[in-house]
Amino acid sequence: MLGTPKLQKPQSRGKIATKPRSGNRNSGRNILVLHGPNLNLLGNREPEIYGSTTLPEIDRRLARLATAAGAGIECFQSNHEGELIDRIQGARARQVSFIIINAASYTHSSIGLRDALAASGVPFIEVHLSNVFARETFRQHSCLADLAVGVICGLGAQSYELALGFALSQP
């Protein structure tokens, strides 16, 4: 049915998507959420640092929030830098209005992701589950932060929800 949000089951790449609903201020707004390497291991990988919430749980929560606000959302996880870059490069063509990205370890090293985000022209928020400034020195540098609208870190899975709330509040 056209105009009705439809939640799809996550695919093997951690993809979940809904379509925007017509009739409210977020109609036509599409949010792209990108998860970088090893985030598919959330819930099992170092829960004392990253928490016990799994990536599918995060994605489902974001999909519910976006759907309730009438926005479309696509969540995608990859351990491969090029796949993340491809999603960013295709964002404009897919009418993405905002990107939420947890580039994970690529945050500290990927000029390719930085260049793709800059070239896309789509505003984005950088998100991290842990407080990167309370961790190893190499994690305290971001190749993306100076291009981002903002950076949210250290608030666990709620970091994503806060970023989504901000994205949905933008004109």
N, C-alpha and C positions, 0 to 999 in steps of 0.2 A: 504494500500500500504506500503510495507516494506521500512523502511528508511525515511519515510516522517513523520515529527512531526504531532501529532494529539492532539489537545486541547480538553480535556474532560470537560463537565460541572461539576462544583463543586458539590460534594455529600453532604449529610447532615452533615458529619464530617468535612467539609471544605477542602475536598481533591481535588486537581487538579493535573494532570500529563501530561507531554509530553515526547516523546521519543527522544533520540539524533538523529541528522541528520548525515549522513556520508559525508565525503568530506571536512571537515575543522578541524582546530586544536582542537576543542572541541568535535569532534566525539567520541562517547563512554563515554563522561563525564556525570555523573548523579549527580545532586544536590538534597539533601533532605532538605526541609524547615519544621521545626517543630514549631508549635505555641502552647503554654501552656494555662492554665486555664483562662477563661474570655475574651480571645482575640476574641472569636466569637461575643462579644458585641461591638467591635470597631465601631466607628461612632456614637454610642449612649452613651456609658459609659464614663463619665467624659471627654468630648471632649476638655475641657480646658487643660487637662493633656496629653491625648492620641491622640488628633486630631480628625478630622471628616472623615478620610478615613476609609472605612470598610475593613474587612479582605478579602472578595472576591475581592475587588478592588486591594488590595496588591497582592494577589495571581495571579490575571490576569496579572498585570504589570510584575511580576517576570516571569510568563510563557512566555509572549511576548519577554522579554529580553533574556531568556534562549534559546527560539526557534530561535531568530534572530542570536544568537551566535552558534547555532548548538548543544546545550547541551540539555539533558533531565532534567526534574525537577519534583519533587513530593512535593506538599505542603499538610500538614496534621495538623489539629487542634484537640486537645482533652482537655477536662477538667479533664481527668483521667491520673494520673501519670503512671500507668501500661501500658496504650496504647502507651504513648510516649516512654517508655522503650522498648516495643516490637518493635516499628519502628526502634529504634537505634540498638537493637540487630540483627535485620534483615538487616541492612544496607549493610554489607559486602556481604551477599548472593545476594543482589539486585544490586551489583556492584556500590554502592554509592561512589563517589570520594570525596565529601565534604558535611558537614552538616551545615546549618544555623539554629540556635535555639534561639527562644525567649521563655524561660521556664517560663516567667511571675513569679508568686509568688513562683513557685518551684525553681527558681534561688537561693533563700535565704534559702532553707530548704532541698532540695532533694539530699540525699547521693545516693539514687537509680539511679537518672539520671546521677549523676557524675560518679558512678561506671560503668554504661552502656556505657557512652561516652568513658571512659578510656579503657574499655575492647574492644570496637569496633575498636580502632585504626584508625578511620576515623577522619581526621582533621576537626575542626569546629570553627565557629565564634559565639560568644554570642551576641545577638542583643536585644536592648530595645528601645522602642519608646520614652520614657521620659528620662530625665537625672536623673538616680537613685541617683547620688551623690548630687543632689540639693533637695532631698526628705527626707523622714523619715530615721532615722539612721538604722533601720532594713533592709531597702532596699539597703543599701550601701555595704552589704556583699554578695558575690556570692560564692556558692559552686562549680561553674564551671569555673570561670575566669582563675584560674591558669593552667588549662588544655587546655584552648582555644588558638587558633592561635592569636586571637584578640577579643576585645570587642568594639562594636559600640553602643553608647547610646546617647539619647537626640536629635536626628535628625529626629524624626517622622518616617513616612513611608519610607523616603529616607534611613534610616538605613539599611533596608533590601536590597535595590538596591545597596548600597555601598558594603555590604557583598557579594552579588551575583557577582558584578564586580570583587571583589578580588578573589573569588572562581574560576571564569572563567579565571583569569589571571595566575593561578598556573599551573606549568608544569604537 
